[in-house]
Amino acid sequence: MDLLVKRRRLVIAILLCLAARPGLAVVLGYEVVTGSSLVDSSTYKNVSLNCPPGKFVLGGGARVIGSAPGLALDTSGPFTVPPPTDWIADAVETIPTNDNWSLEVNLICGVVPDYEVIMLEGAADSTDEKSQIVSCPAGKQVLGGGTRLWGTNSANVVLTASGPVGPAAAPTGWRSGAHEVVSLGNAWGLRTDVFCGNVLGYEVSTAIGLEDSTEPKSTLLVPPILPGQVLIGGGAQLFGLIAGTGLLASDADGPVNNPLAWLGSARELVATPDAWGLRVDAFVASEGPAPEPPQDPPGATVPIEYSNEFDEQALAGGGEGPLDPGQVLTTEPGGGAGLPRDGLDFAPGLESGNEPDAQIDALASGNDALLDELFSDSADLLVSVVGDAGGHEVAAFAEDLGASFAIRYRHADLNPADAGGVAGIEDVDGLELWGPETSSGDDARYYSLLNDSVLGTSVYLEQLGVQIPWVPQSFIVVAVQNLGYTGAPEDVDVDALLVRNGGVGGFVENPDDLIVFSIRGVPGSGFDGSELVVLSGDGSSSFLTHAGHAWDTGFALSPRLDALLGAAESASEDVDAIELPEPGLALGLSNGVLGLLALRRRAVRRRARAVRPSSATMSQWPRRSS
């Protein structure tokens, strides 16, 4: 098997493990993707959509736009094997027409702890009517589902059902149904997917229409959606004597960035006096972000969080612990409270090995204090370089406002055992110093994994044990290319990080978001790894200016560090961690100002998010503002 495929599968397994925390939680990273076919008279229409990297299908829908007789859906569901990240919808002319018509599709994506997908793919045979039911595991809620046809005949088979079964307020599974409009004896089959989980604010609304011979039938179900809730899916299904009928729509409806209803519609494809009806269901749930953890009061002693290369667990006695990808370590400043302990674990299901694509290589909190002071040259900047200056074991250097460097932390400051000759730290490649802190000190919930291009994400946000993609790798690629990077896009890998989350939603949705980052040096690319880039959510990027100079390729970092160390062993140019000083070392700031900074950092800003379309035919929308 190709190594890249192996790595993708492993990281996907990590994502699923992260989502496999039992208990109720909110929907995180809620996002809607939409697409449409051409408007023309072709007899068959197809639209396929994909969730952003790291997110999975919560629900999806499709609708036929056109008034010609004989139009109907024949597929609306996931295409890939579970866990699905895509949606495919097909529609057909069961009666040829020269009229123009089109197909519209909505895909609802996000992350749900305890997410699970059950799929059933029935046999392909010539039975002209098929129906199947797939149930969620006991104790899990039905979040949504989908139906896909497969086989040798598509133009004569249409959907009759894709919706929940069981008690209306607490469905237990998903029902799929389809039939041939005219029996032709071709072999075809059904695939049914049901999406299961446990979410807060879960409510199901149902509308059951009259069973009679009127046609067409249409129901727009508007469920009660309270502040903090979002529409996560829905379904539609026919009942009664349904021979000759077919679904036209089962789809989210309302503002494109904030669907508020579920539309179901159907018609007779062959005239019949029989009585039949239409049922429509809609699902809502609470969305994130998760509540802020309890905060320590300003001035409280706060630990330091760091990641080692390779990630490892803390070890009694302070030596090198067992390899554990995604494990962050925590210690008191200067080692005052003893040896490091295990902090946050971003890959709790992967407890051994040094798999590169699961290694933490950058850490930050959600609102790094002193960022404004950094930009106005009134605070020092801490940097760590690849290799930690070899035998000098420097975990972090500090650049003051005069562009002079000093040693701020050595390995022994983070792990006192290193002072006694016990090897405990190989290379600090992620560093987070202060507030807003929890009582455990574990607040560095923004991070990067090694090899960003594997999953297409450069910065993740951890919430409730779930890994949420926050900054796409493609956004980082464009930022560094605009500043002169000429290497391969797949080699762009974030290696150091500061974060300001200006509001809810993804980074590309909010111009108030801001990060400062470095990338791993790439020979011949114009970037040697010493560059520090400031990037905002609106896409603008520039080199960081600090202490009167730009942190660009022209700034020779290594000679300055070598001069400080006074030894022949050369320090690397490649910056692999950046941070701002803890309160006691911030230049020119009084205790009162520092207290205000601590409070400011604890504030959670909520601002409106911009809609950023990804193409002319497909948009990715941010979550609804609460």
N, C-alpha and C positions, 0 to 999 in steps of 0.2 A: 504494500500500500504506500502511496506517495506520502512523504513526511509531512507536507503541508496539510494533506487530508487528515492524517493522524492528529496533527495539532488542532485543527479545526474541531474535530470530534471531541478531543479532550476538553477544549475550552467550552464547547457547547455543553458537555457534561458538567463542567464547573458551574455554568449558568443555571442549569437545571437543579443542581444541588443547592445553589444559593436560593433558588425559588422554592425549595422543598421544606420550608419551615412551617410546622403545623400551627393552626390557630388562625383567627380572623385577622385581616389586615386590609389596607386600602389598595386600590389600583394605582400603580406607580407608572410614570412615563406615558400617560394616556396620550394617544396620538391617532389622528385619522388620515388615511391616505385615500385619494379618490382618483378615478380615471374614467375615460369614456372611449368608445369606438368612433370611427368615422360615421358621419351621417350620409348614408347612401342607400342604394337599393340592393346591395349584395345579400344573398340568401342566408348567410351565416355570419354572426358577429362574435368576437372573442376579446376579452379584456383580462389581463393578468396584472396583479399588483404585489408589491413586497413591503413588509414591515421594515422599518429602519433596523440596523444591526443591533442585536441584543434584545429586541422586543419580539413578542409572540402574538399570534392571532387571538383576540378576545371575541370578535364577531365580525360578520361581513354580510354584504347584501348586494343585490343587483336589481335593475329595473329596465324594462323595454320602453323606449320612447318612440311612439308611433301609433297610428290609428288603423293601420291596415289589418284586415282579418287574417288570422292564422299565425300571428307572432306569439312566441312564448319562450320562456326560459327553459334550458335543458341542463344547466349546471350552475351552481353557485356554492363554492366550497373550497377548501384547501387543496393544493396540488401535491406538495411535498409530504413526506412521511412525518409523523409527529416527532418533535413538537413543530407545528406548522408556523411558517413565517410568511406565507404567501396566500393569495386568493385568486381563483380563476372563475370566470363567469362566461357562459355561452348562451346565445339565443339564436333561434332559427325561424325561418318562414316555413310553417307546415303547409301553407297555401302560397304558391308563388305570387309575387306582387312586384310591380315596378315602382311602388311608393318608396320614398326615402324614410329610413328609420335608424335608430341607434341604440346602443346599450351603455348604461351608466352603472358604475360599481363603486361601492364604499368599503373600505377595509379599516377596522378598528383594532388598534395595536396597543400593547402595554405590557406590564410585568405584574404578575399576581403571585404572591407566595403560595405554595402548595398547589401550583398549577399542574394540571395533568390532562392529557388528551387521550381519549379512547377512540380507536378507529376500527371500523368493520368494512371490509371490501367483499361484497357478495359475489357469487359465481356469475359468469356471463353465460346466459342461455337465451332461448327464444320465448320464454314466458313473456306475454305482452304487458303484464302489470306487475310491478315489484314494490315491496315495502319492507323496511327493516328498522329496528329500534336498537339503539346503543345506549347503555346506562352508565352514569357516573358511579364511581365507587361510593359505598355507603358513607354518609357524613359529609359529602362534598356537594356544593351547589352547581347547578347547570348555569354556566356563564353564556353559552351560545353554542352554535353548531353550524354544520354545512353539509351540502350534498353534491356529489359529482357523479356524472354518468361516464361510462367508458364502454368500449366495444365497437362493433362494426357499423352501427347505425346511429346517427345523431339527428338527422333532419326530420325524423318521424317520432322521436321520443321526447316527451316534455315532462317537466317537474309538476307534481301535484302536492308535494309536502316537503317542507324543511322547517321543522319547528319542534318545540318541547312536548314531552309526554309526562304524565303523572299529575299530581295535584296542581291546580293552577298556580297557587302561591308558592309552591315548593316542588317544581318539576324534578324528575329523577333521571331523565334521559332525553334523547333526541330521536325524532322520527323522520325518515326520508321516504319519499314515494315518487314514482314516475310510471308512466305508461305510454304505450304506442297509440298514437292518434288513429292510425289504421294498422291493423295487424299485418306485418310483413314477414314474420318468421326469422328475423335477424337476431344474432346473439349480442346481448348487451348486459351490463351489470351496474350495480349501485355501489358507491362508497359513501359511508356516513361517518362524520367526525362529531364528537361532542367535547366541548371544552369545559373543564371542571376546576373548581377551586373553592376557596373560602374567603369571602370578602365582607367587609363592613358595609352597612347601608344597602344591602342586597334586597331588591324588591322586584316582583314580576307583575306586570299588568297584562290583562288578557281581554280581547274583544272578540266575541263570537257572533257572527252575523246570522241573519235569517236563512233558513234552509228552504229555498223556493226556486222557481225557474227563471227569475230575472237575471239578465246578464248585460254587460259585464258587472262584476262586483269589485268594490274597492273600499278599504278601510284605512284611515290614517289614525293610528293609535298614539295619543299624546299621554305618556305616563306622567305621574307627578314626580318632578325632579327637584329636590330640595337643594339649597346652596351646599356646595361641596360634593354633590352627586353628579354622575355623568351617565349617559346612555352607553352601554357596553355591547349591546347586541339585540337580536330579535329574530322572529321567525314567522312563517305563514304556511298554512296548510288547508287543503280542501277536505270537505266531508260530505256525506250523502251519496247520491248517484252521480259520480264524477266522470263517468265515461265521456270522452270527447271534450273535456275541459283541460285547462293548463294555467299555471301561474305566469303572470306578467311581471310581478314585482314582489320582492321581499327585501326591503332596503331601508337603511337609515334615512331620515328626512329632517330638513330644517337648515339653519345656517351651516355653511360648509365647515366652519371651524368649531361648530357647537351643535351637533345633531340633537334634536329634542323629541323626535317621534319616530315611529316605525310604520312604513307603508306596506300594505299588502293589497294585491289586486290580481284578478283572474278573469278569464273569459271562456266562452265556449268556442272551441275550434271546429267542432262539428255540431250543427244545430240539433238541440235535443229539448224535449218538453220536461225532462226530469228535474227534480228538485235537488239542489246542492247548496252548500254554504262555504263561507270563508272564515277561518280563525286567524287572528293576528296576536302575537305576543311581543312584549318589549321588556328588556332587562336593564336595570340601573344599579349602580353601586357607588360607594364613596371613593373619591380619588385622593392622591397624596398632594403635597408632600407629607411625610410623617411628622408628628409633633416634635418640637425641639426637645432634646434631653434636658434633665435638670441641670442647672448651671451652678458653678461655684461662685461665691462672692468675689468681687474685685480684690486683688491682692493675695488671694489664696495661693499656696504653693502648688504649682502645676507640674506634672511630669513632662518629659520629652518623649515623643514617639519617633521611631526610626525604623527603617527596613535595612536588613543586611543582605549582602549578595554572597550566596544564595539565601532566599528567605528560610528562616529556621525558627524553631521554638526556643524559648528560654530554657536554660539548663541550670539545675542546682549546682552551685559552685562557680557559675559564670562562664563556663567554657562553651564551645560550639555545640549547640543543641541539635536535635534531629531535624533534617530538612523538612520544611513544611511550606510549600508554595502559598503565597497570599498572607503569610503570618507577619504581623507588625509587632515590634517589641516596644516596651514602655519602661522608662527609668526616671528617677528624680534627677534634677540638674546637679551635675557634679557627682552623681552617684550617692547623694546624701542619704537616700533611704534604702540603700542596699543594691542588690543585683537586679538586672532587668527581669521583667515578667512578661508573659504573653499579653499582648494587647488585642486589637481587632484582628480577626481572621477573615480575609476576603474570599477565601476558598475553603470553607469548612469541610467539604467532602473530599478534599485532596490533601492527605496528611503526610505524604512522603514524596521524595524525589526532587529533582531540580528541573522539571519541565519548563523550558524557557518562556513559553507563551503564558504561563500562569505566575510569573515572577513580578512582584511589585517593584517598579523602578521610579516612582515619584509619589509624593504625599503632599496633601494640603488640607486645610480646613475650608469651610464654605465661605468665610469672609475674613481673609487674612488681615489682621490689624496692621496699622502703619503703612498700608499701601499708598495712601495719599502722601504720607510723610516721605516714603521712598521716592515718589515722583517729584516731590518738591525739595529733594536733597536735604531732609532734616532727620533722616534715620539711616543707620548702617545697613549693609546688605551682607548676609551670610551665604557662602557658597561652599559646596563640597565638590571635589573633582574625582574622576575615576581613579581608583587605586588608593585614594586617601594619602597621596604623597608617599607611597611605599612604606619603608621602615619608620617614617616619621609619624605614621598613624594619626593623621589629622582628619578628624571627622568633619570639621567646618572651619573655614577661614572667615574673617570679617573684614570687609572693605569699609573704611571710614569715609567721612566727607571730603577728606583730602586725597583720596585715592590711594591711601596707604593700607597695607594688609597686615593683619595680626592673626595669630592662632586663637580661635575662640574655643573649640572643643577638640580634645584628643579622644582616642578610643577609650582610654581609662576614665574619662569623665562620664561616659555613657555606660560603661561596664567596668566597675572597679577591679574586676579580676584581671583585666588586661595589664594593670599596673604590676600585678604579681607574676607576670609571665605566662598567664593562661590565655591562650588565643580564644577570644570570644567574638570579635568583630573582624570580618574580612574587608568589607568596603561598605560604608554608609551610602546608600543610594536613594534615600528618601528621608526627609527630616521635617518635623512639625513641633513647634516650641510652646505656644501658649494660646489660650482661650479663643472662642468660648469653650470652656472645658466642662466636662462632666466630673463627677466625683472620682471617676476612674481615670480621668485624663484622656480618654479615648475619643477624640473628636476629628481626627484626620480622615474624613470620609470621602474625600475626593482623591483619586489616585489614577495612575497609569500602569498598564501592564507592559511587559517587554514585548516587542514586535507588534506594534499597533496595527499593521496592515492585515494581520491574520483575521481579525473580526471587524476591521474598519473603524475602530474607535480608539481615540487617543486619551480621553479622560472619562472616567467612570465616577458615578456618585453611588455610594452605598446607603441604602435606606431599608430598615427593617430586615437586614440580612439579604437584600436583593441588590444585584449589580445593575445599575441603570446607566446606559450609555449617555454621556452628557456632551462631549465634544467629538464630532466625527473626525477621523484621521484625514479625510479629504479636505476639511477646513484648515487643518494644520499645514497640509501640503501647499495649498494656495497661498497661505500666509508667508511661508518661507520662500516659495517661488517668487513672490512679489518683492522679496528682499534679496534676491540673487542666488537662491539655491538652484543648482542645475543637475542634481543627482536624480536617481530613480525615485519615483513617488513611493514605491513600496519600502524604501529604506528610511523613510521619515518616521522617527520614533521619539515621542516625547520622553525626556530624560530628567527634567526638573520642573517644579510647578509651584506657582502661587495662584490663588483663586479669589475672585470676588463674584459671588452669585447675586446679581442685581434683582432677582425675582424668581418666580416659579417658572417651570418649563425648561426646555432644552436650551443649550447655549446658543444655537443658531436662531432661536426664536426671540431673543431678548438683547437689544443693543446695549442694555445696562450691564450685562455680564462682561467680565474681563478676566483674562489670565495672563500671567507672565510665565514663559517657559523656555527651556532649551531643548534641542534635539541632539541625539547621539551624533557625534562627528562622522561624516561620510567622506572618505578620501576622494579628491577630485570634484567635489560637489560645490565648492565655494563656502561650505560650512564645516568648521573643524570641531564644533561642539562647545565653543566658548561663548557663542552668541546667545544673548537673552532677548527674547521677542515679547513685545506687548501686543496682545490680540484682544479685540473687543467683539461682542456678539454681532455687531453690524458688519464685520468682515475686515475692518481697518486694522493694519498691523504696522509696527515700527520697532526699531531696536530700542531697548531700554537705555535711557540716559541716567547715569548716577555718578556722583562725585566729579562732575564736569566732563565726562567722556561717555561715548556710546559704547555699549557692550556689543560691538559688532566684530567681524572677523579681523579687522585691523587692530583691535585691542589685544596686545600680547599678554595674556594672563600668566602663562607658564614662567617666563623670566622673572616676573614680579614675585611669584611664590617661591621660586628657587632662591632669589636674593634673600627672602625672609628666612628660609630654612638654612641657608649657608652651607649647603652640601652639594656634592656632585650629582646626587640622585635627583632626576628631574621630575617635577610635578606635571601632571597631565594638563592639557588645555581643555579637556572635555569636562564640562560642568554636569554633574549628575544629581545635584540637589541644591535648592535655593530656599532661603527662609529669611524672615525679618527678626530682629533681636527681641528677646523677652523684655518686659518692662524695665528691669533694672539696668539694662545696657542700651536703651534707646537714647540717642544723643539729643541733648537739649530739651528734653521733655520733663515737665514737673510731675510730681505725683498726682496732682489734680487732673492734669491733662491725660495722664495714663489711665486714671479711673474713668474718665469720659470715653477714652478709646475702648476700654473694656466693655463699657455699656453699649457703645456704638456697635461694637462687633457682635454683641448679643442681639441686636435688632435684626429682625427678619423683614426685609423690604419686599413689598408686593407691588409690582408695577405691571402695567398692560404690556402684552407681548405682541410683537409684530408678526404678521403672517408672511412666511417666506416660501413662495412656490418653488418647487424643485424642477418643474418642466412645464411646458405649455399644456400637457394633457394629464399631469399628475401632480398633486400638491400634497405636502405634508403639513398638517395643521397642528398648532400647539393645543395644549389642554385649555379647557374653559377656565377663565378667571373666576375665582370665587368671590 
